[in-house]
Amino acid sequence: MYDDLDIFAVVVEQSSLNRASRLLNLSQPALSRKISKLEERLGTPLFNRFGKRLELTDAGRLAYTFALEQRHQRSRFLEALSKFKEGEPMIMTLGASLTTLQTTLPPLINTYMERYPAAELKLITGKTHEIVSSVGEGRADAGIVASSISEPGLRCVPLFEDQLRLVVSEHHPLTLLPRLEMGHLASLPMILFSKGTWYRRLTDDLFQRCGVEPDVRMEIDSFEAIIRLLPTGKTATLLPKSYLRPELLKGGGLVSLHIKELDLTQRTTSLIYREGGSLSAAARSFVQVAEEAFFSGRQAER
């Protein structure tokens, strides 16, 4: 009966036995018999027939809805089944901080999903030590952290070096200065990342070492929110270079300015995963994609 329901759905969608018979590669008499037998099994007519014109009955509309649901369920079943036919299912859990989700992960995940469209990627967020624990305890297959990690049983692969950059509106007075120094940030109205985050600790440490005390107007834990707020006033911010894509700056009317002391904020973003060959097929594939993406990027820069 379920195959006949699929055939019935095609007839409904084609609004014609003749067109449906050609699509299904069945003769029209054979198709008519199948529809008649389906109606007999269900004990009710599915169509009102007006010559060659077909019109669904109330029971027919109900049957069509059920046929669509069945079609969808079967499609999901076959897709899931295909993963087992191909081998191990492509399912992995990746841990990352919220800031990493906004900077490193979007292009990397796009590349991974383009290469492995059947993969299922689950994301968990947390601070660096939480991600390290999740990977070490097997709750996450891999993690991306803004640090170099040395933990027994974990492999740490450096992906890229990152630094903070000063970001202001393209109309900000600082853009008119020929050379910037940390002293220019003294009493400067700024929007900074929330306290307790790695980026805020990094900026606070930098200010302390340079003897600079900015005028912190807002503290926000979202790069996007900071970017949106900068053009509204004469404020500045410090954001990781990896986040400052050219289209983001141009689209927001922003510029990234260099200060020599900001080179001191350099930090390594790394991929971590368990050693010992316990990685799933999906995790092994993700590690390969990540290493290829960032290694080729470093090669291109040379």
C-alpha positions as CSV (number, residue, x, y, z in Angstrom):
1,M,0.0,0.0,0.0
2,Y,2.9,2.4,0.8
3,D,4.2,2.2,-2.8
4,D,0.7,2.9,-4.1
5,L,0.5,5.9,-1.8
6,D,3.7,7.3,-3.5
7,I,2.1,6.7,-6.9
8,F,-1.1,8.4,-5.7
9,A,0.9,11.4,-4.6
10,V,2.5,11.7,-8.0
11,V,-1.0,11.7,-9.6
12,V,-2.1,14.5,-7.2
13,E,0.9,16.6,-8.0
14,Q,0.6,16.1,-11.8
15,S,-3.2,16.7,-11.7
16,S,-3.5,14.2,-14.5
17,L,-3.4,10.5,-15.0
18,N,-1.8,10.9,-18.4
19,R,1.1,13.1,-17.2
20,A,1.6,10.9,-14.1
21,S,1.7,7.7,-16.2
22,R,4.5,9.2,-18.3
23,L,6.4,10.3,-15.3
24,L,6.0,6.9,-13.6
25,N,6.7,5.0,-16.8
26,L,3.3,3.1,-16.4
27,S,0.5,2.7,-18.8
28,Q,-2.5,4.8,-18.0
29,P,-4.7,1.7,-17.6
30,A,-2.2,0.2,-15.2
31,L,-2.0,3.4,-13.2
32,S,-5.8,3.7,-13.0
33,R,-5.9,0.1,-11.7
34,K,-3.4,0.9,-8.9
35,I,-5.4,3.9,-7.8
36,S,-8.6,1.9,-7.8
37,K,-7.0,-0.9,-5.8
38,L,-5.7,1.7,-3.3
39,E,-9.2,3.1,-2.9
40,E,-10.5,-0.4,-2.3
41,R,-8.0,-1.0,0.4
42,L,-8.7,2.2,2.1
43,G,-12.5,1.7,1.7
44,T,-13.1,5.2,0.4
45,P,-12.8,7.1,-2.9
46,L,-9.7,9.4,-3.1
47,F,-10.8,11.3,-6.2
48,N,-14.0,12.7,-7.6
49,R,-13.8,12.1,-11.3
50,F,-15.2,14.6,-13.8
51,G,-14.3,13.1,-17.1
52,K,-10.5,13.4,-17.3
53,R,-10.4,15.9,-14.5
54,L,-9.6,14.7,-11.0
55,E,-10.6,16.4,-7.8
56,L,-9.4,15.2,-4.4
57,T,-12.1,14.1,-1.9
58,D,-11.6,14.9,1.8
59,A,-10.2,11.4,2.3
60,G,-7.9,12.0,-0.7
61,R,-6.5,15.2,0.9
62,L,-5.9,13.3,4.1
63,A,-4.2,10.4,2.2
64,Y,-2.0,13.0,0.3
65,T,-0.9,14.5,3.5
66,F,0.0,11.1,4.9
67,A,1.8,10.2,1.6
68,L,4.0,13.4,1.9
69,E,4.9,12.6,5.5
70,Q,5.8,9.0,4.5
71,R,7.9,10.3,1.6
72,H,9.8,12.7,4.0
73,Q,10.3,9.9,6.6
74,R,11.6,7.5,4.0
75,S,14.0,10.1,2.6
76,R,15.4,10.7,6.1
77,F,15.7,7.0,6.8
78,L,17.6,6.4,3.5
79,E,19.9,9.3,4.1
80,A,20.7,7.9,7.6
81,L,21.1,4.4,6.2
82,S,23.5,5.6,3.5
83,K,26.0,6.6,6.2
84,F,26.2,3.1,7.5
85,K,26.6,1.8,3.9
86,E,29.5,4.1,3.4
87,G,31.1,3.1,6.7
88,E,31.2,4.8,10.1
89,P,28.6,7.6,10.5
90,M,30.0,11.1,10.2
91,I,29.1,12.5,13.6
92,M,31.4,14.6,15.8
93,T,31.3,17.0,18.7
94,L,33.5,20.1,18.5
95,G,34.3,22.4,21.5
96,A,35.1,26.0,21.2
97,S,34.8,29.3,23.0
98,L,32.2,31.8,22.0
99,T,34.8,34.1,20.6
100,T,36.3,31.3,18.5
101,L,32.8,30.6,17.2
102,Q,32.7,34.2,15.9
103,T,36.2,34.3,14.5
104,T,37.9,31.0,13.5
105,L,35.0,28.5,13.1
106,P,32.6,29.9,10.4
107,P,35.0,29.6,7.4
108,L,36.4,26.3,8.7
109,I,33.0,24.7,9.3
110,N,31.9,25.9,5.8
111,T,34.9,24.2,4.3
112,Y,34.3,21.0,6.3
113,M,30.6,20.8,5.4
114,E,31.3,21.4,1.7
115,R,33.7,18.5,1.6
116,Y,31.5,16.2,3.9
117,P,27.9,17.3,3.4
118,A,26.5,14.2,5.2
119,A,28.5,15.0,8.3
120,E,26.7,16.0,11.5
121,L,28.6,18.6,13.6
122,K,27.6,19.3,17.2
123,L,29.1,22.4,18.9
124,I,29.6,23.0,22.6
125,T,30.9,26.2,24.0
126,G,32.9,27.0,27.1
127,K,36.1,28.6,28.4
128,T,39.5,27.2,27.4
129,H,39.9,25.0,30.5
130,E,36.3,23.7,30.0
131,I,37.0,22.8,26.3
132,V,40.3,21.0,27.3
133,S,38.4,19.0,29.9
134,S,35.6,18.1,27.4
135,V,38.1,16.8,24.9
136,G,40.2,15.0,27.5
137,E,37.1,13.3,29.0
138,G,35.7,12.4,25.6
139,R,32.6,14.7,25.7
140,A,34.0,16.4,22.7
141,D,36.0,14.9,19.8
142,A,38.1,18.0,19.2
143,G,38.4,21.6,20.3
144,I,39.7,24.9,19.2
145,V,41.2,27.1,21.8
146,A,43.1,30.5,21.8
147,S,46.1,29.0,23.5
148,S,48.8,26.4,23.3
149,I,47.9,23.4,25.4
150,S,50.2,20.9,27.1
151,E,48.1,18.1,28.5
152,P,48.8,14.4,28.8
153,G,46.9,12.4,26.2
154,L,46.1,15.4,24.1
155,R,47.7,16.5,20.9
156,C,47.9,20.3,20.3
157,V,48.2,21.5,16.7
158,P,49.0,25.3,16.3
159,L,46.7,26.7,13.6
160,F,47.6,30.4,13.4
161,E,49.0,33.4,15.4
162,D,46.6,36.1,16.3
163,Q,47.0,39.6,17.7
164,L,44.7,42.4,18.9
165,R,44.2,45.4,16.6
166,L,42.8,48.9,17.3
167,V,39.5,49.4,15.5
168,V,37.7,52.7,15.1
169,S,35.2,54.4,12.8
170,E,36.7,55.7,9.6
171,H,35.8,59.2,10.8
172,H,37.5,58.8,14.2
173,P,40.1,61.5,15.0
174,L,42.8,58.8,15.6
175,T,42.7,58.1,11.8
176,L,44.2,61.5,11.2
177,L,47.4,60.8,13.2
178,P,50.5,59.8,11.2
179,R,51.7,57.4,14.0
180,L,49.9,55.9,16.9
181,E,51.3,54.9,20.3
182,M,49.7,53.3,23.3
183,G,49.6,56.7,25.0
184,H,46.9,57.8,22.6
185,L,44.6,55.3,24.2
186,A,44.9,57.0,27.6
187,S,41.4,58.3,28.6
188,L,40.1,57.2,25.2
189,P,36.4,56.1,25.2
190,M,36.4,52.4,24.5
191,I,34.1,49.4,24.2
192,L,35.9,46.3,25.5
193,F,35.1,42.7,25.9
194,S,33.5,41.6,29.2
195,K,35.7,41.0,32.2
196,G,36.7,37.4,32.9
197,T,37.2,36.6,29.2
198,W,40.6,35.9,27.6
199,Y,40.4,38.9,25.4
200,R,39.7,41.2,28.3
201,R,42.5,39.8,30.4
202,L,44.8,40.3,27.5
203,T,43.8,43.9,27.0
204,D,43.9,44.7,30.7
205,D,47.4,43.2,30.9
206,L,48.5,45.3,28.0
207,F,47.1,48.5,29.5
208,Q,48.8,47.8,32.8
209,R,52.2,47.1,31.2
210,C,52.0,50.3,29.1
211,G,50.7,52.4,32.0
212,V,47.5,53.3,30.1
213,E,44.1,53.7,31.6
214,P,41.3,54.0,28.9
215,D,37.8,55.3,29.5
216,V,35.8,52.1,29.3
217,R,32.3,53.1,28.3
218,M,30.8,49.6,27.7
219,E,31.7,46.0,28.3
220,I,30.1,43.5,25.8
221,D,30.8,39.8,25.2
222,S,29.9,39.9,21.5
223,F,32.2,41.0,18.7
224,E,29.2,41.7,16.4
225,A,27.6,44.0,19.0
226,I,30.9,45.9,19.5
227,I,31.3,46.3,15.7
228,R,27.7,47.7,15.4
229,L,28.2,50.2,18.2
230,L,31.5,51.7,17.1
231,P,30.2,53.9,14.4
232,T,27.6,55.4,16.7
233,G,30.2,57.4,18.7
234,K,33.8,58.3,19.0
235,T,34.7,55.1,20.7
236,A,37.4,52.6,19.9
237,T,38.0,48.9,20.6
238,L,40.6,46.1,20.5
239,L,39.6,43.1,18.5
240,P,41.5,40.0,17.2
241,K,43.0,40.3,13.8
242,S,41.5,37.0,12.7
243,Y,38.0,38.5,13.1
244,L,38.7,41.7,11.1
245,R,37.9,40.5,7.6
246,P,38.1,43.3,5.0
247,E,34.4,43.0,4.1
248,L,33.5,43.4,7.7
249,L,35.5,46.6,8.1
250,K,34.4,48.1,4.9
251,G,30.8,47.2,5.4
252,G,30.8,48.8,8.9
253,G,32.7,51.9,7.9
254,L,35.6,50.9,10.2
255,V,39.3,50.8,10.0
256,S,42.0,48.8,11.7
257,L,44.9,50.8,13.0
258,H,48.4,49.5,14.0
259,I,50.2,50.2,17.2
260,K,53.6,48.6,17.7
261,E,52.8,47.5,21.3
262,L,49.8,45.5,20.1
263,D,52.3,42.9,18.7
264,L,52.8,41.9,22.4
265,T,49.3,40.5,22.4
266,Q,50.2,37.7,20.0
267,R,48.6,34.4,20.9
268,T,48.4,31.0,19.2
269,T,45.0,29.5,18.3
270,S,45.2,25.7,18.4
271,L,43.3,22.5,17.5
272,I,43.3,19.9,20.3
273,Y,42.2,16.3,20.2
274,R,43.0,13.0,21.9
275,E,46.0,11.0,21.0
276,G,46.1,7.2,20.6
277,G,44.0,6.7,17.5
278,S,40.6,6.9,19.2
279,L,39.3,9.6,16.8
280,S,36.0,8.9,14.9
281,A,36.0,9.1,11.1
282,A,34.3,12.5,11.3
283,A,36.8,13.9,13.8
284,R,39.8,12.6,11.7
285,S,38.3,14.3,8.7
286,F,37.8,17.6,10.6
287,V,41.4,17.5,11.8
288,Q,42.6,17.0,8.3
289,V,40.5,19.8,6.9
290,A,41.7,22.2,9.6
291,E,45.3,21.3,9.2
292,E,45.1,21.7,5.4
293,A,43.2,25.0,5.6
294,F,45.6,26.7,7.9
295,F,48.8,25.1,6.6
296,S,48.0,26.1,3.1
297,G,47.2,29.6,4.3
298,R,50.7,29.9,6.0
299,Q,52.3,28.6,2.8
300,A,50.5,31.2,0.7
301,E,51.8,34.0,3.0
302,R,55.4,33.0,2.4
